[in-house]
Amino acid sequence: MQRTYHFAMAERSTLSPHELVQLTASARVRDFADGQFVQHQGDPGDAFWAVVDGHVTIGRFAKDGGFTHFGVMGRGDMFGELAFFTGVPRQVDALASGSARLVAVDRPLLRQLMAADVGWAELLLRSLSRQLASTLDIIDSERRLSTPDRLLAMLRAMAADSAGGDRITATQQQLADLLGVSRVTLGAALRILAGAGQVERGYGHIRLLRLDGDGFI
């Protein structure tokens, strides 16, 4: 799966190919194996991360070992800016989903990038602003929308962010984790959407039958 689907209801900022070239030319690219931690909740926020290749799962491990999925970051995505700019400890765990390559952007590197191109300052402000807007969207949808409508909104965001058009490659468990519901609840919501002619379910994928509209009703 691509990018941070759970937070995709608001437009997001990602690094352009040119910015990725600037970044990798100025800093060491770090390789992470599948399942390797990139950061732990509670770590100091002395840098933020940019994904050069691969995917990184973002979430929180509970004391009992359970994991709450917040999203999946893909090429060009950044994360960790809030801890970096506010000085608070890391709020989430992050681990590679498959092999991944990342750059840690610390203050000396950020100053170097901004001195060469002031557009980096605008990019980061836009990224932080959109994170706030996305968070407000999530709070609103949790309180106002039904589970099928929340699922439909997420599927549409995934389709818009994918080269596959109307076809989303994801398991029901992955979708349930990203939506923050049980697999049983997710399955019931999918059945409602399928019955309303909004989606078609296949093995390991879902196809959107309608890409517009406000709700499934």
C-alpha positions, 0 to 999 in steps of 0.5 A: 500500500502507498502513503498515509491512507489513514490521514489522506482525507486532507491534501498532503505534502510530499517531496518532489523528485527534484527535492529528493535529489537535493536531499540525497545529494546532501545527506547519507541515505540509511537502509532499513530491513523489513521490520526494523525500527526507524524510531521508537515512541519516546525517542528524542526528536533530534531529526525528522525523516524523509522516505527515499524508497520503500514504505514505513509503517507508523503507529503505536505499540501498547504495553501488551504488545498490540499495535495501533496503525496510523498509516503507511509512508511511501516515497517522498513522504516525511514524518517526525516533524512535530517532535523535531520542531516542538522538542517533545519526545517522539509520539509514534513508533515507526518501522520499515515495511519491507526494505526501505531507504530514508534520510534523517534531516537534522538541524544542520542539514535543514539549514543547509537545504534552506540556504540553498533553496528557501522553498524547503521552509515553505514545504515544511510549513505546508506539511505541518499545516496539512497535518493539522488539517488532516487531524481535524478531518479525522476527528470530524469523521470519527464523530460525524460519519458512519463506518461505511462512509469513513471507509468509502472516504479512505478508499477514495483517498487511496484510489486518488493516491494510487497508479491503479486507478479505481483498484486498491490492493489491500487486505481487509486486515490492513484496511481495518488497521488503518481505519481503526476498527475490527476486521469484523466491523470492516467486513460488515462495512464492505458488505454495505458498500458492495450492496450499495454498488460502491465497491466490488470485492476481489481477492486481495483487492477492492475496486471502486465502482463510483469515484465521486459522491459524498456518501454511499447512500 
